[in-house]
Amino acid sequence: MHIILIILPLLFQIIFGRKAIGGDIKLSFGAVCLISFLSQILLTISAFKLIAYYLEKNNNACGMPLVGLVMLSLLFSVILFITMLFQDRIKKSYEDDENDKIEDEEDKIEDYGNEEDDF
């Protein structure tokens, strides 16, 4: 169950980051990234405290599960940042495509037959 707490920010970033890029939600992409980053920190701390509580409750003095949790949270934090970078690149490529379409429409020259023929 504690691993689910660490995976949730990554899943949130994947799902809502794509929706923010597509414009399906009102949150901006930066807000989604900030929420994911802060929730990664908060949920890691809460998972750490939960595991420490259960270890203390069971009179287990070994701290290796806590080290494993910290390493796992670091791994998922790196994966979260990589996901943010990929989604940011995708967002920038969509913005570049939209800007190219706007420039192509502005570059069109409309001719309504006002040219004079030279004979």
Helices and strands as residue ranges (DSSP letters): H 2-22, H 29-57, H 64-107
